Amino acid sequence: MAQPPKHCGSGEHMGAGKATWESVSMMLQLGGTVIGSARCQDFRTREGRLKAARNLVKRGITNLCVIGGDGSLTGADTFRAEWSSLLAELLKTGGITAEEAKKSSHLNIVGMVGSIDNDFCGTDMTIGTDSALHRIMEIVDAITTTAQSHQRTFVLEVMGRHCGYLALITSLACGADWVFIPESPPEDGWEDHLCRRLTETRLGGSRLNIIIVAEGAIDRHGKAITSDDVKDLVVKRLGYDTRVTILGHVQRGGTPSAFDRILGSRMGVEAVMALLEGTPDTPACVVSLSGNQAVRLPLMECVQVTKDVTTAMNERRFDDAVKLRGRSFQNNWNVYKLLAHIRPPSTKSGHTLAVLNVGAPAAGMNAAVRSTVRIGLIHGHRMLAVHDGFEGLALGKVEDISWDMVGGWTGLGGSKLGTKRTLPKKYFEEISATISTFGIHGLIIIGGFEAFMGSLELMDGRAKFEELCIPICVIPATVSNNVPGSDFSIGADTALNTITTTCDRIKQSAAGTKRRVFIIETMGGYCGYLATMAGLAAGADAAYIFEEHFSIRDLQINVEHLTEKMKTTVKRGLVLRNEHCNENYTTDFIYNLYTEEGKGIFDCRKNVLGHMQQGGAPTPFDRNFGTKMGAKSVAWITGKIKECSRHGRIFANTADSACLLGMRKRSLVFQPLTELKEQTDFQHRIPKEQWWLKLRPILKILAKYNIELDTSEKALMEHVRQKRISQESNI
């Protein structure tokens, strides 16, 4: 949730109440924490921990799941270490009986990190961070429009007393001119550098400057850099109209994002599994996220590395501080430095790269194009923009694209280059002529399933057309998330948030009315990703998808299940249906079935969400993901061009010269398109294996179905230090 509990309660009136199925209904869309949170001073003392131990023993609680930041988790670990001595003392003073002490002889603790700062080492994302980024980006987008109207400079101060994660991701996601973070203070003389950057941006035609300041920003000597200091500098040196906005506690509030709801649900399941498997010898662990994988890490190792960061910063070992923050933080920092602080070199590489969008528009495509163009220019390449996909490439709709032309693109939805679903096969001659005319040495294709299929067709054409023997990189971007080779596609997170927010509103529309069930149809072609994940994020009772066959019997079971639920205090039902899940069991059919069977108990409404799922401003995740994918693809294609150069000519016809860049479990990887061919169901335009199908049982368990959870793929206990060594290669 947006703000996690800070410390487990202690004291006589612990406020522990029995949680029932119904008491936690309708909680998903609430920000903050329903069970309350406090920084408990009592718990810091042994006396306080004695009271807490007695409360737990009296209630027979031996498993504790602590959601909080490093303070809460350190306190929890101390509590566990002292457990046997606390029990001995309570037994001695008559606080508990011998039998109670025996029953509670062992305390199991699992931590989940809830902190908007993302300041806990060992996890790529803490619960609450993504929601905080959503709040920040809403404000940045609103400020951007006013600043462009008035030609202003905005200094934005975001939270992060000791950690610059929010500031860093915000600056990547809005294309800020400068960011100040505590882990990596600017070099001495930064004032001149900053003023030079702002002047350049203005001369490039931009009416807007954005500077992001983390509240804990410092210079190389440990002196604070405040947002007012930055404003005074800009006004004094440049005379620009400058405004300061301090975002404050607005970042903590609001509705949790889809990412946070799913993360919280996944981590919650993993925490319960860890508690059930815990033995007296298992160290207290933290359930965390690495890439797209749940991992368990020893609690105290994580706490120690988190403290090491503070030590490194105090000792002014800033490079170490950034490294200790982990792989994800380091990569983000490297991309930011490239995009913000380096200008295109005067010496050119002599190579030309073209970038195009293929398929349907997806939010985040523009962020990927921007970073592709700018990183390409930094490498010294000539960058070309192709309008209208493969068709535009055939018709020669190609133009040079400069650094300034892509300014301000990160926050724009849709596709600025224009995108079409047309495949290239029938245009091979024209495409070859365009490649030859413009001297194109490499193609970066950002798009959905058509981008993947079209690139495979280009590879087939290599045998006949020598011009097609150039390196090709595909970046998956589609709301359907149906491209093989990647756990996520650019645009899917934005669509997911749109569906989740809409489901919240639809459910809320029935507040105060009688019992009601909503049937909602989502996009996705044959891929059930959006329906499943939105089901998890919005608390659906069922999500019908093509990948999981269902019969009339299943529909009947679902209706009966919901009918029983509606006889309790539950008043809302939510059923999601993927658009192509079944040609006969249409949205109308399911709506009619539920309406008929629910007579006298609940009534029904249906909504087809349609193209609203493809629109809107991209979420922070999609902006950041698109930016990183663009940067990485250019680095790869630059290497390939060098590899395939023979006497000044490029000739690439091997399988590994046409790759797709995807997020696979824990890292971004390049995979030859021909290998991915084997993993694809071309008839239904989906990968044969999809990771998120493993999350579907969670959806059913949370909807109160009595089913088994597949725990064959356990998150094993790892070590933080080893994890950090397997660094992803720098960009």
Secondary structure, DSSP 4 states (H G I P E B T S, - for coil): --S---S---SS--------TGGGTT-TT--S-TT-----SGGGSHHHHHHHHHHHHHHT--EEEEEE-HHHHHHHHHHHHHHHHHHHHHHHTTSS-HHHHHHTS--EEEEEEB-TT---TT-S--BTHHHHHHHHHHHHHHHHHHHHHHTEEEEEEE--SS--HHHHHHHHHHT-SEEE-TTSPPPTTHHHHHHHHHHHHHHTT-SEEEEEEETT-B-TTS-B--HHHHHHHHHHHH---EEEEE-GGGGT-SPPPHHHHHHHHHHHHHHHHHHHH--TTSPPEEEEEETTEEEEEEHHHHHHHHHHHHHHHHTT-HHHHHHHT-HHHHHHHHHHHHHHH----SS--S-EEEEEEESS--TTHHHHHHHHHHHHHHTT-EEEEESSHHHHHHHT-EEE--TGGGTT-TT--S-TT-EE---SGGGHHHHHHHHHHHT--EEEEEESHHHHHHHHHHHHHTTT-GGG-S-EEEEEB-TT---TT-S--BTHHHHHHHHHHHHHHHHHHTTTSS-EEEEEEE--TT--HHHHHHHHHHT-SEEE-TTS---HHHHHHHHHHHHHHTTTT--EEEEEEETTS-SSS-HHHHHHHHHHHTTTT-EEEEEE-GGGGT-SPPPHHHHHHHHHHHHHHHHHHHHHHHHTEETTEE---SGGGEEEEEEETTEEEEEEHHHHHTTEETTTTEESS-GGGGGHHHHHHHTT-------SS---B--HHHHHHSPPPP-
